[in-house]
Amino acid sequence: MFRHSWLKKAVDAVTADAEIFTRDSAIVTLGVGKNMVRSIRHWGLATGVLSEEPKSRGARLNVTEFGEMLLGASGFDPYLEDPATLWLLHWKLLKQDQRCTTWHYAFNRFPATEFTRASLGQFVLDEARRADAAESSENSIRRDVEVFLRSYVGSADMRVSVGEDAFDCPLSELGLIEARPGSDLFQLQRNPKPTLGDHAFLYALCDFWDAISEGQQTLAFSEIAYRKGSPGTVFRLDENSIADRLERLETVTAGRLAYTETAGLRQVYRNAALKPDDFLREHYEVAGDFRDVEVMA
């Protein structure tokens, strides 16, 4: 799991030196231990704020347009204070099938809403072996499941002691996974997600739409709600709340998107070209400036 300051550290370090993560000086530059240097690199790539430069074999990294927009020198929310930023990072994680295997299986494929560490771990192991994944040992998946849970469940609910890494991941603020008190049960349920703003939802909707059918002018409600990698699936939204959000599309997008229900057919229509980043800019311009508060490592 990552901490509040890690992604900003990653973006700043790579902006100054594309090869920082190959250097012994990274420990000093980032102000963390050797293992944390590797973790910061991993999470920078997993959340989509960094990317590997082609043909560099991972030695050189670049700050992505998304990373620069949120966390750069003039970034909208460098210290992850806006809930929209956290939802966007969660969205980006779920696009990383290879780096975030447990995330992918838990949100997109796991059939139950209530589970234990063991049941989720066994499901991920079975799916990984079915897909002939190289990293499919029980120990590696057990560790990955633990990191996954601690990314979304606060340390108090996980009963993590101060002697362990008790710093909460920012994603625990999203309330996506709930720990059942006094047991090893966790819940992952569909509900409205009130902290997920319309513009963050729109960003995900357009990103998803472009990924599955960029040239198509209509998108069915069922695709938005239930298809693997869709906003409904990744954000765990219930049907009513998805419909409510889609009914606001025409107003929020100034007519560029519209939602209709005709003869039982529910669809979103695209009436003009859309750039997902535009919705983020609109959101942060209204939300205000989050650049003035620094967070300790």
C-alpha positions in Angstrom: 0.0 0.0 0.0 1.1 3.6 -0.5 1.2 6.5 1.9 -0.1 10.1 1.3 3.2 11.6 0.4 4.7 8.8 -1.8 3.1 9.7 -5.1 4.2 13.3 -4.8 7.7 12.2 -3.9 7.8 10.0 -7.0 6.6 12.7 -9.4 9.0 15.3 -8.0 12.0 12.8 -8.1 11.3 11.6 -11.7 10.8 15.2 -12.9 14.3 16.0 -11.6 15.9 12.8 -12.7 14.3 10.1 -15.0 16.7 7.5 -13.7 16.4 8.3 -10.0 15.1 4.8 -9.1 18.3 3.2 -10.4 20.6 5.4 -8.3 21.9 4.7 -4.8 21.1 8.4 -4.0 17.3 7.6 -4.3 17.3 6.8 -0.5 18.5 10.3 0.3 16.4 12.0 -2.4 13.2 10.4 -1.4 14.0 10.3 2.3 13.0 6.7 2.8 14.6 3.3 3.2 15.7 1.0 0.4 12.6 -1.2 0.4 10.3 1.9 0.4 12.2 3.2 -2.7 11.1 0.1 -4.5 7.6 0.5 -3.2 7.3 4.2 -4.2 8.4 3.2 -7.8 5.8 0.4 -7.9 2.9 2.6 -6.7 3.9 5.4 -9.0 3.6 3.1 -11.9 0.5 1.3 -10.6 -1.5 4.5 -10.1 -0.6 5.8 -13.5 1.3 8.9 -12.3 4.5 7.5 -13.8 5.3 5.4 -16.8 8.3 3.4 -18.0 10.1 5.0 -20.9 10.0 2.7 -24.0 13.2 0.6 -24.7 14.8 1.6 -21.4 13.9 -1.7 -19.6 12.4 0.3 -16.8 15.6 2.3 -16.0 14.0 5.6 -17.1 10.6 6.8 -16.0 8.4 9.6 -17.1 5.7 11.6 -15.3 2.5 11.0 -17.2 0.1 13.7 -18.2 -2.3 12.5 -15.4 0.5 12.6 -12.9 1.6 16.1 -13.9 -2.0 17.4 -13.8 -2.6 16.1 -10.3 0.9 16.1 -8.6 3.2 18.2 -10.7 4.6 21.7 -9.7 1.3 23.2 -10.6 -0.8 20.1 -9.9 -4.3 20.3 -8.7 -4.0 18.1 -5.6 -0.4 17.1 -4.8 -1.2 15.9 -1.3 -4.4 13.9 -2.0 -6.8 16.0 -0.1 -9.7 15.8 -2.5 -11.8 12.5 -2.4 -12.1 12.8 -6.2 -8.3 12.3 -6.5 -8.5 9.1 -4.4 -11.3 7.7 -6.6 -9.2 8.5 -9.7 -6.2 6.7 -8.2 -8.4 3.7 -7.4 -9.7 3.8 -11.0 -6.1 3.8 -12.4 -5.1 0.9 -10.1 -7.9 -1.2 -11.6 -6.6 -0.6 -15.1 -3.3 -2.4 -14.2 -4.1 -6.1 -14.6 -0.5 -7.1 -14.4 0.8 -4.9 -11.5 -2.4 -5.2 -9.4 -3.6 -8.7 -10.0 -5.5 -9.0 -6.7 -7.3 -5.7 -7.3 -8.3 -6.9 -10.8 -9.8 -10.2 -9.5 -11.4 -8.8 -6.4 -13.3 -6.0 -8.1 -13.9 -7.5 -11.5 -14.4 -11.2 -11.0 -14.8 -12.2 -7.4 -18.5 -13.4 -7.1 -19.1 -12.8 -3.4 -19.7 -9.5 -1.5 -18.6 -11.1 1.8 -15.2 -12.9 2.1 -12.3 -13.8 4.2 -8.6 -13.4 3.5 -8.4 -17.1 2.8 -11.4 -17.2 0.4 -10.2 -14.2 -1.6 -6.6 -15.6 -1.6 -7.8 -19.0 -2.9 -9.9 -17.4 -5.6 -7.0 -15.2 -6.8 -4.7 -18.3 -6.7 -7.1 -20.4 -8.8 -7.7 -17.6 -11.3 -3.9 -16.9 -11.6 -3.2 -20.6 -12.2 -6.0 -20.8 -14.7 -4.4 -17.8 -16.5 -0.9 -19.4 -16.3 0.4 -16.5 -14.3 4.1 -16.7 -13.4 3.6 -15.3 -9.9 1.0 -17.7 -8.6 2.6 -19.1 -5.4 0.4 -19.3 -2.3 2.8 -17.1 -0.3 3.1 -14.4 -2.9 -0.7 -14.2 -3.3 -1.2 -14.2 0.5 1.1 -11.2 0.8 -0.7 -9.5 -2.1 -4.1 -10.0 -0.6 -2.9 -8.5 2.7 -1.6 -5.4 0.9 -4.8 -5.2 -1.0 -6.9 -5.3 2.2 -4.7 -2.8 4.0 -5.0 -0.4 1.1 -8.8 -0.1 1.7 -9.3 -1.0 5.3 -8.0 1.3 8.1 -5.3 0.0 10.5 -7.7 0.2 13.4 -10.2 -2.1 11.7 -7.4 -4.4 10.6 -6.1 -4.5 14.2 -2.6 -3.5 13.0 -0.3 -2.6 15.9 2.0 0.4 16.0 5.0 -2.0 15.8 3.8 -2.9 12.3 3.2 -0.5 9.4 0.2 1.2 10.9 0.1 4.1 8.5 -3.2 4.0 6.6 -3.3 4.1 2.8 -5.3 7.1 1.5 -7.6 4.7 -0.3 -9.0 3.5 3.1 -10.9 6.8 3.1 -13.1 5.6 0.2 -15.0 3.0 2.3 -14.9 0.4 -0.5 -14.2 -2.5 1.8 -15.6 -2.8 5.3 -14.1 -5.1 8.0 -16.7 -7.0 10.1 -15.9 -6.4 13.8 -14.6 -9.4 15.7 -14.1 -11.6 12.7 -12.0 -12.1 9.6 -14.9 -11.2 7.4 -14.8 -8.3 4.9 -17.6 -6.8 2.8 -17.4 -5.3 -0.7 -20.8 -4.1 -1.7 -22.5 -1.9 -4.3 -23.9 1.3 -2.9 -24.1 5.0 -3.9 -20.6 6.2 -3.0 -21.5 9.8 -2.1 -17.9 11.0 -2.1 -17.5 10.1 -5.8 -18.2 13.3 -7.6 -19.8 13.6 -11.0 -16.7 14.8 -12.8 -14.6 11.9 -11.5 -17.3 9.5 -12.5 -17.4 11.1 -16.0 -13.7 10.8 -16.4 -13.9 7.1 -15.7 -17.0 6.7 -18.0 -15.2 8.4 -20.9 -12.0 6.5 -20.2 -13.9 3.2 -20.2 -15.9 4.1 -23.3 -12.8 4.9 -25.3 -11.1 1.7 -24.2 -13.9 -0.6 -25.3 -15.5 1.2 -28.3 -13.9 4.6 -29.0 -15.8 5.3 -32.2 -19.2 4.1 -30.9 -21.8 6.9 -30.3 -23.9 4.9 -27.8 -23.1 2.9 -24.7 -25.6 0.6 -22.9 -26.5 1.0 -19.3 -25.6 -2.7 -18.7 -22.1 -2.1 -20.0 -21.6 0.9 -17.7 -23.0 -1.0 -14.7 -21.6 -4.5 -15.0 -19.0 -5.0 -17.6 -15.5 -5.8 -16.3 -13.5 -2.6 -15.8 -16.6 -0.4 -16.0 -17.3 2.5 -13.6 -20.2 0.5 -12.0 -17.9 -2.5 -11.4 -14.8 -0.6 -10.4 -16.5 1.9 -8.1 -19.1 -0.8 -6.9 -22.1 1.4 -7.6 -25.7 0.2 -7.4 -28.0 0.5 -10.3 -30.1 3.3 -8.9 -27.1 5.5 -8.1 -25.7 4.9 -11.6 -29.0 5.9 -13.2 -29.1 9.0 -11.0 -25.6 10.0 -12.2 -26.4 9.3 -15.9 -29.6 11.4 -15.6 -27.3 14.4 -14.7 -25.0 13.8 -17.7 -26.7 16.3 -20.0 -26.5 19.1 -17.5 -22.9 18.3 -16.3 -21.5 18.0 -19.8 -23.5 20.8 -21.4 -25.2 18.4 -23.7 -22.2 16.6 -24.9 -23.5 13.4 -23.3 -27.2 12.4 -22.8 -29.0 9.5 -21.1 -32.2 8.1 -22.4 -34.6 5.3 -21.4 -36.9 4.3 -24.3 -38.9 1.1 -24.5 -36.8 -0.5 -21.9 -33.6 0.4 -23.7 -31.2 2.5 -21.5 -28.3 4.1 -23.2 -25.9 7.0 -23.1 -25.4 9.0 -26.3 -22.3 10.9 -27.2 -23.1 14.1 -29.1 -19.6 15.5 -29.3 -16.0 14.6 -28.9 -14.9 14.4 -25.3 -11.6 14.6 -23.5 -11.7 12.9 -20.0 -9.0 15.3 -18.7 -11.4 18.2 -19.3 -13.8 16.9 -16.7 -11.0 16.8 -14.1 -10.0 20.4 -14.8 -13.6 21.4 -14.4 -13.9 19.6 -11.1 -10.7 21.0 -9.6 -11.4 24.5 -10.7 -14.6 24.4 -8.8 -13.2 22.4 -5.8 -10.4 24.9 -5.2 -6.7 24.9 -4.7 -5.2 22.0 -2.8 -1.6 23.0 -3.2 -0.9 25.0 -0.1 -0.9 22.2 2.6 2.1 19.9 3.0 1.9 16.4 4.4 4.6 14.8 6.4 6.2 11.6 5.1 
